[in-house]
Amino acid sequence: MAVNTDKNSYTVIFAAVMVVIVGSLLAFFASSLSEKIQENQRLEKQQNILYAMGVNENEDEGSVNFVSTDKVAGEFEKYIKEQLVIEGDQITKDDNAYLIDLQKQETEAKAGKTRKLPLFIGEKDGSKYYIIPMRGKGLWDAIWGFVALDNNLVVQGVYFDHKGETPGLGANIKQRYFMDDFTGESILKGTQYAGIAVAKGNNDPTNQIKDDNEVDALAGATITGNGLSAMIKESVNLYKSYLESIRAKN
Amino acid sequence: MALLSKKDTSLILDPLADNNPITIQVLGICSALAITAELKASIVMALSVMFVLGMGNVVISLMRNIIPSKIRIIVQLVVVAALVIMVDQVLKAFAYELSKTLSVFVGLIITNCIIMGRFEAFALANGPWRSFLDGIGNSAGYGLILIIIGFFRELLGSGTLLGFKVLGDPIEKTGLYAIGYENNGFMLLSPMALIVVGLIIWVQRSRNKALIEEN
């Protein structure tokens, strides 16, 4: 071919054509697969919610296994009795409350609108679980989770996940040994909604003391831990009025 | 006529042993450390890299005469990035849990030195068919090492292979565990991957003395 590939004009045109071709190719891929990807994300959310209330397929002390994807829809229907949307003072039932995008709600709240707060009520072996979804900031990117509470606002189980925390350090928030520490802690300190802090040097590494509102931190993951503490505290305060009504019923 | 000439065959076979990208050229070490704690993740990473490198080499080779040499590195990056995003999207749609395990690392394929290295060194100077073979050969050599490391790390670290408990149950104390065997948790940490790579290099060079560099 007798094209002078060193000319500036050729370089610019080549770059422009390449960007258009690659861009449209990627757009085509993304839009044709997005339905399938969204479906996967939906099932994952159901798995996470069930995991927090103790419905999972954990095999041993270290494993974190969800209900398998083919069973999750049925199990979700079986265990999650009610899904609520709390909007200011209004509480409505909505079977698709788990699809509410927390990030979007947060932006809308900043714009002055009333925030929709989803809450899931599960029932297993006669006891009730109030599952609060939450979202916060880790070191690199978003972290999120689900915390299951009982009638006395004591944690019965949690599930945490993250987008891009450091593998081996902050990423360990989704490890079993970390998540299991939260079970038995109360989010109340007296009558204050104190949440549960991820604390360094709390003199209780094996987490025997359950009334200190603290769990042992992960070494080398200070900022992820702080983000997690802040996330829990903020979220329980958002749900304060509803949680008060649960306590009052007791 | 055979499908592959002798020269073509060596394009595929050389990187498997005497010109292995990991153990001889020492490229792509980062991903070999990061994702080899499980055999399954190793296999998927190997296949993803094989796809990206094979396709990328062909694309770059087809464009080798029209790529302006001033921006050729950028063009290479765009080709890799586009292919990687496609792999990522396909994994998210059809192997969601796996894509979560690989999450960060799929993106890291872009920075895998083997890919840019083969584009620069081979695809820019050779035809598409030979480039394709070169890509498959190099990624197979890379994948082979990944799978060997993944095999030993998962077997010795968790006592499983592809998730199956091949050594018995560590909690119930069956199989090997009944006679006092314990999993070596250290195998799951990345430094052990480096040590396994070191052992492979040692075995390989003591079998083929020609590979030992002079100091």
Interface residues (C-beta under 8 A of the other chain):
Chain A: M1 V3 T5 D6 Y10 T11 F14 A15 M18 V19 V22 L25 L26 F29 A30 L33 K36 I37 N40 Q41 E44 D60 E61 T69 G164 P167 G168
Chain B: A34 N65 I66 I67 P68 S69 K70 I71 I74 V75 V78 V79 A82 I85 M86 Q89 V90 K92 A93 F94 Y96 S103 V104 P170 I171 L189 S190
